[in-house]
Amino acid sequence: MSYDFVAYPDRDMLAIDLANRLAGELRQALAHADRVTLAVPGGTSPGPVFDDLCAADLDWSRVDVLLTDERWVPEDSPRSNTALLRRRLLTDRAAAARLLPLYRPDMECDAAAAALAETIAPELPLAVVLLGMGADMHTASLFPGADRLDEALSRDAPVLVPMRAPGAPEPRVTLSGPVLNGALHKHVLIFGAEKRAALEGARGKPAHEAPINAVLDGAVVHWAE
Ligand SMILES: O=C(O)[C@H](O)[C@@H](O)[C@H](O)[C@H](O)COP(=O)(O)O
């Protein structure tokens, strides 16, 4: 497994450069397809990247945007990744993009996963995916010890998998390993010494112990203190 590791002098420089890279990859994909799909994480790390990316000069009306995973909470919850996306990415020029939802207020996550996947599947493969990582080496909602992790990492995994895990405060839905690895461009965003050490510590571990290892091959990891 090999990936590129890019260390930045600070988080602002990382956000600017990563946003530019993502925009360039989307522009390139748009030159070859009518519509392209971008998947991004929630959590606390990607906000500054979204703040730069949303202003990128590209034809956002031909971009489908979805989350890599969502916590099963309503959009008015402070834990909602969908709310984060609407607030920080789907604004400015990127307001013209189409959101492919990963949450249904009217359904439980197990039943909703199949319904949501029907909207997502026709827009695959992903042109670009940005992933985060937890210090426990989870990515998206592929958590060590999660109830359906093996299924989500298997070759014949469904597009979306409901997930419950000791490390997740609420039920989740997550894009599966094959969907994430089907992306033309994969980027991982991590901040801080703890996550850098966790990434180093993941080397050689099986994916069920370090799910990040399931998606690192061919990825670019972007890190700042
Ligand atoms: O729902 C989420 O939390 C994310 O999609 C998740 O996969 C995130 O990328 C990691 O948990 C890192 O989160 P932080 O960026 O907050 O450290």
PDBQT file of the ligand as one rigid body, heavy atoms in Angstrom, charges set to zero:
ROOT
HETATM    1  O1  LIG A 301     -18.850  12.119  10.749  1.00  0.00    +0.000 OA
HETATM    2  C1  LIG A 301     -17.651  12.299  10.933  1.00  0.00    +0.000 C 
HETATM    3  O2  LIG A 301     -17.149  12.557  12.035  1.00  0.00    +0.000 OA
HETATM    4  C2  LIG A 301     -16.700  12.244   9.775  1.00  0.00    +0.000 C 
HETATM    5  O3  LIG A 301     -17.151  12.062   8.568  1.00  0.00    +0.000 OA
HETATM    6  C3  LIG A 301     -15.575  11.359  10.203  1.00  0.00    +0.000 C 
HETATM    7  O4  LIG A 301     -15.206  10.328   9.397  1.00  0.00    +0.000 OA
HETATM    8  C4  LIG A 301     -14.425  12.299  10.419  1.00  0.00    +0.000 C 
HETATM    9  O5  LIG A 301     -13.754  12.526   9.194  1.00  0.00    +0.000 OA
HETATM   10  C5  LIG A 301     -13.474  11.765  11.436  1.00  0.00    +0.000 C 
HETATM   11  O6  LIG A 301     -14.245  11.353  12.560  1.00  0.00    +0.000 OA
HETATM   12  C6  LIG A 301     -12.490  12.840  11.849  1.00  0.00    +0.000 C 
HETATM   13  O7  LIG A 301     -13.248  13.852  12.462  1.00  0.00    +0.000 OA
HETATM   14  P1  LIG A 301     -12.575  15.243  12.880  1.00  0.00    +0.000 P 
HETATM   15  O8  LIG A 301     -12.234  15.938  11.598  1.00  0.00    +0.000 OA
HETATM   16  O9  LIG A 301     -13.655  15.939  13.666  1.00  0.00    +0.000 OA
HETATM   17  O10 LIG A 301     -11.353  14.894  13.706  1.00  0.00    +0.000 OA
ENDROOT
TORSDOF 0
